[in-house]
Amino acid sequence: MTSASAKYGSAFTEGVAQADGHPIRYFRAGTGDTLVVIHSAVGIRFSPMLDRLAEQYDVILFALPGWGDEPDDGRDLTLTELADTVHQATQDLGLKSFHLLGSTLGGDVALNIALDHPERVASLVLDTPGTFREGADPSPGNITPEEALAKVRVHPEREPVFVPPHPDAQARMFALISRLEGANPDYSKQITERLPELSVRTLVVFGEKDGLIPPRNGRTFARLMPDCSFVLLHDAAHDVQGDRAEDLGALVADFLAHGPDFQLPPDATLVTP
């Protein structure tokens, strides 16, 4: 989905930024401190979480070249290159400093931006990033849409309803993922070496029933990073934004608002380490 629906995202307006002469689409809503959002591998999707955050923040959702319905620019072949493209787009929009949120693939793009430009990132939220994949399915591209649904959603009936991608679109998505992995097979090792130097305040979120990436991999961030909170969301799988969109939005808003004083409320339906 690449435009606002009648139910979600109606406040967002579309714009185009430039990155090294290439157009990068974005959607923007809200006022306040800027929150840059980078979508997952399936492409742009509006949700109650984004609507919730746009009530408090200037939310900018960038469209990654080649992912979802976006045309492949033929140059963003690695996560580092994708991160550089988004970073250039933020510069084109005149952003000096911003909060940064990335989901799954977008989490790794966001992480690379924070590693390369920590002075510009006020805080970082990683939603089920695929940085560390110990115990993950080694061949996710072979699963059927029905199997994918079981791995990514506990509640497929909740809005936004998960629509399995068309087999051709799914094959294209996994081909792009394989291209990223093949371009840098030592990615996880390199990130492991760099994380201890990243002082940006970070929140890492996984669904406790994630069927694609074992959520224990999220603890690696908390172990390696000097200022990282790791949270497991109860009753959620890989698509946390679909299973518990409003709760995730409230969690992220609380994290951004309270800074170093962030802590989970005692009555939250959340699981922590």
C-alpha positions in Angstrom: 0.0 0.0 0.0 1.5 3.3 -1.1 -1.1 5.9 -0.3 -3.3 6.7 2.6 -6.5 4.7 3.1 -9.8 6.0 4.2 -9.4 4.3 7.5 -5.8 5.0 8.3 -3.2 7.6 7.2 -5.8 10.1 6.0 -3.8 12.9 7.6 -0.7 12.1 5.7 0.3 14.0 2.6 2.7 12.8 -0.1 5.9 14.6 -1.1 9.1 13.9 -2.9 12.7 14.4 -1.6 15.9 14.0 -3.5 18.8 11.7 -2.7 21.8 12.0 -5.0 19.5 13.1 -7.8 17.0 10.3 -7.3 13.4 11.0 -6.2 12.4 9.4 -2.8 8.7 9.5 -1.9 7.6 10.3 1.6 4.3 10.8 3.5 4.1 13.3 6.3 1.6 14.3 9.0 1.6 15.9 12.4 3.6 18.6 14.2 6.2 18.6 16.9 9.6 16.9 17.1 10.3 15.0 13.9 10.0 11.2 13.8 11.4 9.6 10.7 9.8 6.2 10.0 11.3 3.5 7.7 8.9 0.7 6.6 9.3 -3.1 6.5 10.2 -5.2 3.5 6.6 -5.4 2.3 6.6 -1.6 1.6 4.6 1.4 2.9 1.6 0.6 5.1 -0.5 2.9 7.2 -1.7 1.8 10.6 -3.2 3.0 13.9 0.4 3.2 15.2 1.4 5.9 12.7 -1.9 7.8 13.2 -1.3 7.6 17.0 2.3 9.0 16.7 1.2 11.7 14.3 -0.9 13.2 17.1 2.2 14.1 18.9 5.0 14.2 16.3 5.9 15.4 12.9 6.0 11.9 11.3 7.8 11.4 8.0 7.4 7.9 6.4 10.0 7.3 3.6 9.5 4.9 0.8 12.6 2.7 0.2 13.6 2.4 -3.5 12.8 -1.1 -4.8 10.6 -2.2 -2.0 6.9 -2.6 -2.0 5.5 -0.7 -5.0 8.6 1.5 -5.4 10.7 1.2 -8.5 14.2 -0.2 -8.1 16.8 2.5 -8.7 19.4 -0.1 -9.3 21.9 1.4 -6.9 20.7 0.7 -3.4 22.2 -2.8 -3.2 23.2 -2.9 0.5 21.7 -1.8 3.8 24.5 0.9 4.0 23.4 2.3 0.6 19.7 2.3 1.6 20.6 4.0 4.8 22.6 6.6 2.9 19.7 7.3 0.6 17.3 7.9 3.4 19.9 10.1 5.2 20.3 12.2 2.1 16.5 12.5 1.8 16.4 13.8 5.4 19.1 16.4 4.5 17.1 17.4 1.4 14.1 18.1 3.7 16.3 20.3 6.0 16.1 18.0 9.0 18.8 18.7 11.6 17.9 16.1 14.2 15.1 13.6 14.5 13.8 10.5 16.2 14.1 7.4 14.1 11.9 4.3 13.9 12.4 1.3 11.6 10.4 -1.9 11.2 12.0 -5.2 10.3 14.1 -4.3 7.2 13.6 -0.7 8.0 15.0 -1.4 11.4 18.3 -2.3 9.9 18.3 0.7 7.6 17.6 2.9 10.7 20.3 1.2 12.7 22.9 2.0 9.9 21.8 5.6 9.9 22.3 5.9 13.6 25.7 4.2 13.4 26.9 6.5 10.7 25.2 9.7 11.9 24.6 9.4 15.6 24.8 13.2 16.1 21.6 13.6 14.1 19.5 10.8 15.8 17.8 11.9 19.0 16.6 8.4 19.8 16.2 5.1 17.9 13.3 2.5 17.9 13.9 -0.8 16.2 10.8 -2.9 15.6 11.7 -6.6 15.1 15.0 -5.9 13.2 16.6 -8.7 11.3 20.1 -7.9 12.3 20.7 -11.0 14.3 19.0 -14.2 13.0 20.2 -17.1 15.2 17.5 -19.8 14.9 15.7 -18.0 12.1 14.2 -19.9 9.1 17.1 -20.3 6.7 14.8 -20.4 3.6 11.8 -18.1 4.3 11.3 -17.5 0.6 9.9 -21.0 0.2 7.0 -20.6 2.6 3.4 -20.3 1.3 1.3 -17.2 1.9 -0.7 -19.2 4.5 2.5 -20.2 6.3 3.7 -16.6 6.2 0.5 -15.5 7.8 0.9 -17.9 10.7 4.5 -16.7 11.3 3.8 -13.0 11.2 0.4 -12.5 12.9 -1.2 -13.8 16.0 -4.4 -11.9 15.2 -4.8 -11.6 11.4 -8.3 -10.3 11.9 -7.0 -7.1 13.5 -6.6 -3.8 11.6 -4.7 -3.3 9.5 -5.7 -6.8 8.2 -2.7 -8.7 6.9 -2.9 -9.4 3.2 -0.3 -12.0 2.1 1.6 -10.6 -0.9 0.9 -12.1 -4.3 3.3 -14.9 -5.0 5.2 -12.8 -7.6 5.5 -9.9 -5.1 6.6 -12.3 -2.4 9.3 -13.8 -4.7 10.5 -10.3 -5.6 10.7 -9.3 -2.0 12.7 -12.3 -0.9 15.0 -11.9 -4.0 15.7 -8.4 -2.8 16.4 -9.7 0.7 18.8 -12.3 -0.7 20.5 -9.6 -2.7 21.1 -7.6 0.5 22.4 -10.6 2.4 24.6 -11.6 -0.5 26.1 -8.1 -0.8 27.4 -8.3 2.7 27.5 -11.8 4.3 29.5 -10.5 7.3 26.8 -7.9 8.2 25.8 -9.3 11.6 29.5 -9.6 12.6 30.2 -6.0 11.6 27.2 -4.7 13.4 28.2 -6.7 16.5 31.6 -4.9 16.5 30.0 -1.5 16.1 27.0 -1.6 18.5 29.1 -0.9 21.7 30.1 2.5 20.2 26.5 3.6 19.6 25.4 5.8 22.4 22.0 6.8 20.9 19.2 5.9 23.3 17.4 2.9 21.8 14.3 0.8 22.2 14.2 -2.6 20.7 10.8 -4.3 20.4 9.9 -7.9 19.4 6.6 -9.8 19.5 7.0 -12.8 21.8 5.5 -15.1 19.2 7.6 -14.0 16.2 7.7 -16.9 13.8 10.3 -15.5 11.5 13.1 -14.3 13.8 13.3 -15.7 17.3 12.8 -12.8 19.6 15.7 -13.8 21.8 17.9 -12.1 19.2 16.6 -8.8 20.4 18.4 -9.3 23.7 21.7 -9.1 21.8 21.1 -5.3 21.3 20.6 -4.8 25.0 23.7 -6.8 25.8 25.9 -4.9 23.4 24.6 -1.3 23.5 25.3 1.1 26.3 21.7 2.6 26.4 19.2 0.1 25.1 15.8 -1.1 26.4 14.5 -4.4 25.1 10.8 -5.1 25.2 8.8 -8.2 24.3 5.2 -7.5 23.4 2.8 -10.2 24.6 0.3 -11.6 22.1 2.2 -10.4 19.1 4.2 -12.1 16.3 6.6 -10.7 13.7 4.1 -8.0 12.5 3.8 -6.2 15.9 2.4 -3.2 14.1 -0.5 -5.3 12.9 -1.1 -7.4 16.0 -0.8 -4.6 18.5 -0.6 -1.4 16.6 -2.1 1.0 19.2 -0.1 -0.6 22.1 3.1 -0.3 20.1 2.3 3.3 19.3 1.7 4.1 22.9 4.9 2.4 23.9 7.0 4.3 21.3 5.3 7.6 22.2 6.1 7.0 25.9 9.7 6.1 25.1 10.2 9.2 22.9 8.6 11.5 25.5 10.3 10.4 28.7 13.9 10.0 27.4 16.2 8.5 30.0 13.2 8.3 32.5 11.3 5.8 30.3 9.9 2.8 32.1 7.0 0.4 31.5 3.8 1.1 33.4 3.0 -1.6 36.0 -0.3 -2.5 34.3 1.0 -2.9 30.8 0.3 -6.1 28.9 4.0 -6.3 28.0 6.7 -8.9 28.7 10.2 -7.7 29.5 13.4 -9.7 30.0 
